[in-house]
Amino acid sequence: MLHSFNLTMANSEVDSSCPDFSNLPDVAWVRIMQSMSLSERAKVARTCRLLNEVFNHPSLWYSQKLNFMGEVHNWSRKKQNIFCTPFYVELIKRFGKYFQNLTIKIDGHFRSIPADLQDILEEVANRCRLETLTIEAGTITSAFHERYGFPPNYSAVKVLANFVQKAFRMKYLHIKSWPMYNQIDTDDCNIFKVLVLNEKLRETLETLMLFWVEGQEWSEREPILFNGDPTEILKVVEGFKYLTTLGIRTPMISDELLQMLASIDRSKLQLLKIFVHYLDPQRQPLFAIPTIQPSTWQALSRRNPDFRVECTIFLNTPNMELSNLLTPNIPLSALVYTKYSKIDPLTLTKVYTQYKETMTKFHSYCDSYFIDNELQEMAQKCINLSEIIYHGEIHSNTVVAIAKARGKFLTRFEVREEKIKVPTEFDDVDEDDVLARGRDGQLVLVNLMKFHMPEEQKQEVLQTMIAEVSEALGTPWKPLK
């Protein structure tokens, strides 16, 4: 497209049948550039004056993600500045005032920000009109980092805190990580204190996510989630009376917090996202699963009949411990197992018996085995289940059974091809038998034939499975490679 456009602009003698893209309205070019990455936009903008003008269109800068490189560790007293190219800094300086939906991500450890970039970010924080903000301020702080490492510069942390402190129309705030060091526990660096002191934010904030990670992301095993008393979280959330969505980790949750969210002088809570972060309570009492009274869940559901809970399990969590949280009264709509967790079949049994009317999503990114029966039962009994992601071992006939059970109601179905087991003629042979006769009467090693089926035969079974699943779902479907 751009090649034809450049030829048309550069050569008036070009064939008249060649389309003249210079006649496209600006709004069309803006939509095209919105689908490009920042580097691609910059390259396109260099081709001609028209596209350079489109590159400067304010709407292209409403949503931006600022990526910076931090340090590998925080053990050195000498602090290295976060890194970004001069071109990147110039873009932030030039277009930062247009930012409305902003993500700031620092990979590695956050130590310091160069003085010129500090000035630019401070100006951006003062001038932009943020509606959504996501901050990942380096690796999440752990007790190990605080004990043996060094905190970032006070001035650098304050610059990032300014984006929250200066916000006056923000509706969505997600703090994925933040430097939690006692040395910088001040009113303008402690993110919780900054939130409490921003009175304008109390009237606008609708979604608050604290230290939340997605299903395939890693988090520190023993993070510092607050400085001092855990009730600090209660004081923070209490001030935001218009919250409709809250995402927090289990060490931050208490029965008192949920009772406060159910009070009538607040907006109705629509979604509670719980990140289950469990460690052995005898070693780490703070990371025990909190016990929530059934009456508390009932109060939240009475306040809003459409209230739902999404639960993400981070590490291996015993079903007995999880039962403190997953009581029959919780309106569970989504259950996610991260890449580093482990599925307990008893928990899945609880899902399709206690939450068969509320469950809509089941995502599992961890290695798991021998739960085909539970997956089939869940697909059959959870009447509103519309998303299933399962990256563990699964039999091909189970994949087909799930697709047929959910049919066209299943909007997302994801399994990994290398995890699919295909049936063999030796599946029913006793595990103690080493040799067995195949169809041709020849003796073969049972385990070899069970786990090393010829590739041609396996592909034939997979293609049959794909065809059956596609027919059941009413749309073309393939497993992930």
N, C-alpha and C positions, 0 to 999 in steps of 0.2 A: 504493500500500500504506500509506504513512505517513499519507496524507490520510484514508483510511478509519479507520485506527487512532485518529487524533486526534479524529475525529468521534465515535467510539464512546466514547472516554474523556470527552469534553466534554459529551455530550448523552445522558442515559439514556433519552430518549424516541425515540432513533433507531430505524429499522426493525430488527426483531429478525433479519431475514435478513442484515444486514450483519455480516461476520465480526469477531470480537473478537480482535484481534492481541495484546492484553495477556495472553492465555493462553499465548502461545508461551513455551517455556522459554528461559532465558538463553543456552543454548548455540546456539539458533537465531539469536537476535539477534546474538551474537558472530560467527557465520559470515556473517551479512548485512553487518555492519560491516567485516569483514575485506576485503570486496570494494570498499569505498569508499576514497576518498582521505582524507587527514587533515582537510582543510577540510570535506568532506562529512560526515564523522563529527561534527565540531564543530557543524555546523548541525542535524543530527539530534538530537544530545544536548540541544539547547535546547528541544525540543518537549515533553518531559515528564520526570518524575522517574525513571520506569522506564528510559528510554533514556539518561538521564544516568548512571545506575548502571552500565549496560552499557558506556558510554564509558570508565568507570574500570576495566573488567575487565583484569587483568594480561596475559592472553594477547593482547589487542589491541596491546600495546606490545612484544611480543617482537621483532618485525621493524620497524625504522624507518629512514628515510632523512632525514638532516638536511642541508638545503640552505642555504648562506649565499652572500651576494654579496660578492665581493672588489673590488679596484681594476682599472681598465682597463690600467694599466701600473705598473711599479715604479721609475720614474725619479725620483720626488719623494722628498726627504729626509723630508718629513712623511708619516707613516704613517696611513692611514685604517683604522678598524676594519672588520672584516667586518660585514655588515648582516643582521639578521633582526628580525622584529616582536617586540614585548614579549609578545604572546600565545604566539608560538613559543617564546620563552625560558622562559615559565612552564610550558609543557607539558614541556619538557626537564627542568626542575627537578622537576616533580611525578612524571613517569613514567620518568625516566631509569634508575632502579634496576632496572626490568624489562627493559631492553634486553638482547637475546641475539644478534640478527642485525642488525648496525648498518652503515649506509653514511653516511659523512661526505663531503659534496661542497662545495667552495668554488669558485664560478665566478670566473674572472678571476685576478688576482694576490693571493696570500695575504700580507698585511702585518702585521696586528695583530688582537687579539681584545679587546673591552671587558672591563674588570676584573670586572664582575658575571658575565658569561658565562664568563670563565675559571674563576671559583670554582665555578660550576655544573657545567661540563664536568669539572673536576678531581674533584668529588664523584661525578659519574656514573661516571667511570673507576675510582674506588675501590670503588664499590658494585655496579656491574652485573657480570653473569656472561656475558661475551661468548663465543659459540661461533664466530661468523663476523664478520669486520670488513673493510670496504672503505674506504680513505681516498684521496680525491682532493684533495690540499692545494693547490688552485689550479693555474695553468698550470705545466706541467712546466718545470723550470729549464733554460735553455740557456746557452751560453758568452756570448752577447750580453747576457742578463739579468744575469749575474754581473759582467760587465765594465763595463756602463754603468748598471746599476740598483742597488737597495739590498735587502738581505735583510730578511725579516720579523723581528719582535721575538723575542728569545731565549725570553721567557716564553710567547709565543703558540705557538711550535713545540713547546716542552716540554709544553704542555697536550695537544696532539694525540699526542705521543709517549707520554704516560701511558697511553693506551688500549692500546698494545702492551706497554709496560713493566709494567703491572699485570695483564695477562691471565694466567690460570692454567688455563683449560680450552679455549682457542681451538683450533679445528681448521682453520679457513680464514682466510687473511690475503691481502688483495690491496692492494698499494700502487700505485695508478694514477699518482700523482705525489707528489713530496715536495720541499721546498725544499733544494736541494743547493748550499749556499754555504760557502766555506771559513771565513767569519766565525763560523758557528754549527756548525762541525764538532767537536762535543763528545759525550761519552758519553751524554748525555741528550737530544740533538737529532739526531744522525746516526742515521737509521733503522736502518742496518745494525749499528751498535754497540749500539743499544737491543735489537735482536733477539738478538744474541749474548749480552748480559748477562742476558736473561730465561731462567733455567735451567728454570723450570716449563714454559715454552713448548716446550722441547726434547722433552718427553715427550708432548705432545698434538698439535702441529701436523702436519697431514696434507697440506694444500694451501697452496702459497706462490706468489703471482703478483707479479712485480716489473715495474712500468712497462708494464703490458699495456693495449692499447686494442682496441676492437672494430673491425669491418670498415669502418664508415662514419665513424669518429671521426678527428680530426686530432691529430697529435702534433708537437712541435717537430722541425725537421729535424736539428738538431745538439744534442741534449739532453745534459745532464750526468747520467750514469747511476751514477757512483760518484766518491767523493773519493779521489784517489790511485791506488793500484795496482789493476788489474783483478782480481788474485788475491783481492781483498777479498771478492768474491762467493763464491769457492771456500770461504773460511773461514766465511762465513755459512751456506751450504747444508750444509757438512760437519757442523755441530752439530745439525742436525735429521734424526735418523736414521730417523724414522717418516714421512717425506714419501712420498706416493704420487703426487702431482701437482705438477709444477713448471712455471711459466711465466716465461720470461725472454727478453731480447732478444739478438740474435747477438753484440754486443760483449761480453756477459757470459759467453758460452759458450766453453769450451775443451775440448780432448780430455781434459785432466786432470780437469776437472769431471765429465764423463760417465763416465770410468773410476771415479771415486770413487762415483758413483751406482750403479754396477754391483757394488759390493763386497758380500760376503756378510753383513757385519755390519750391514746396513741393511735396512729394509723394501723389498719389491720395488716398484720404480717402475712405475706403471701408465700414466701419461700425461705426456709432455713436450711443452709448448706453446712453440714457437719463433716469436718475432716477428722476422722478417728485416728489419733496418734497415741498408740498404746505402748507402754514399756512396763516391765515387771514392777508392780507397786512396792515390793519390798526394797528394790533398789532406787526407784524413782517414784515416790508417792504422788508427785505432781501429775504424772502421766497415767494415772489410773482412770478407768472409764467412769464418768460421773453417773450417779444413780438419779434418775428423773422420775418423780412421782407420776403415776397414771393420771391423777387429777390435773396435773400441769398440762399434759398433752390435750386432755379434754377441754381445758379452759381455752387453749389456743384454737382448737377446732370449733368451739362454740363462738368464739370471737369472729372467726372467719371460716365458714364451712369449706372453702376452697384452699385452706392452708395445707401446704405440703412440705415434706422433708426429703432432702437428698443427702445420702450418706456415702462418703468416700473413705475407704479403709486403706491406710498407708502401709503399715507393717503387719506381720503375722499377729492376728488378734484372736485368742481363743473364743469359741462360741459362748462359753460361760460368762466371760467378761463382757462380751458384746451384748449379752442379754440385759445388762443393766441399762442399756440405752434403747435397744430395739424391743420395747414392750409392745403388747398387742394394741395399745392405744395410739401409737405413733403413726401418723398418716404418711408412711414411707412411699415415695414415688420413684426414687432412683437409688440404685446400689452400684457403687463403683469400687472395684478392686484395682489398686495401682500395680505397677510392674513389680513392686518389691513386697507385695503382700502374699497371702496364701488363702485359698478358699477352704472353708470348713463345710462339708456337705450338710451338716446339721443347720447351718445358717441358711442355705438354699431351701431346705425343707421348711424352715420358718417363713421364708419369703412367700412361697406359693400356698401356704396355709393361712398366715396372718394378714398378708398384704395383697391378696389376689385381686382386690378391686382397685387398689391405689397405685400399684406398681406400673410404671410406664417405660422405665429404662433399666437395663442391666448391662454393665460394661465390666469386663474382666481382662486386664492386660498382663496378668501374672501367669507363670507356668502352673498348670494344674492337670490332674489326671483322674480318670475313673469317676467322673460325675455326669456321665451321659444320661442316666436315668433321671437325675435331678433337673438337668437342663430341659429334658422333654416334658417333665411334669410342670415345670415353671411355664413353659411355652403354652401348655394346654390349659392351665388353671388361672394364670394371670390374664384376665380378660381384656385389659387395656395396655398390655405390653406391646410397645411399638418400636423399641430399639434393643437389639441384642448385639453386643460386641464381645467375642470370646476368643482369646489368643492362646488358650490351652489346648491340650490334646483332645480330639473329638473324632468319633467315628463318622464315616460318610453317611451311613443310614440315619445317624442322629441329626446331621445337618438337614437332610431331606425331611425328617419327621418334624423338626422345628419349623421349617418353611411351610409345610402343609398345615401345621397346627395354627400358625398365625396368618398365613395367606397374605393378601394384599394389604392387610392392616399393618404389616411389618414394614416400616419406612426405612429402617437401617439394619442391615444384617451383615456382620463382618466376622470372618474366620480366616485363619492363616493356612495356606495350602500345605506348607511343610508340617503342620500339626495334624493334618487329617489322616486318620488311619482307615485303610480300606479293608474289607473283609477277605479272609483267605479260607481255604478248605481245612486249615489246621487250627482254626480258632477254638474249636471245641475239644481238641486233643488235650489230655491231662498234662498239666505243667511238669510232672515228673518224668514224662516220656521224652526220651532224647531222640529216638528215631520213629518214623511212621511211614506208611506207604502212600505215595501220591496216586493220582488217577491212573497213571500208566503202570502202577504196580511196583515202581522203583522205590527203594528206601531213601528217605531224605532226612536231613536234620530239621527237626520241628521248629526250633527257634530261628533258624536261618530263613525258613520259608515264611514265618510269621512276620518278621521285621524287615526282610529284604526281598519283597516281591519284585519280580521283573518290571522294569520301568514301563514297558509297553502295556502290560496288563493293568498296572496302576493308573496310567493315563486314561485307559478305556473306562475304568470305574469312575474316575473323576469327571470325565466328560458326560457320562450318564447322570451323575449327581448334579452337575451344573445345569443340565437340561431340565431335570425335574424341579430343581429349586427355582429356576427362572420361570417355569410354567406356574408354579405355586404362587410366586410373588407377583406375577403379571408384568415382569420387567426383566431385561437382561441382567444377569448376575454372575459374578466370578469371585472366587476367594482371593485374598490378598497374597501376592507373591512374597 
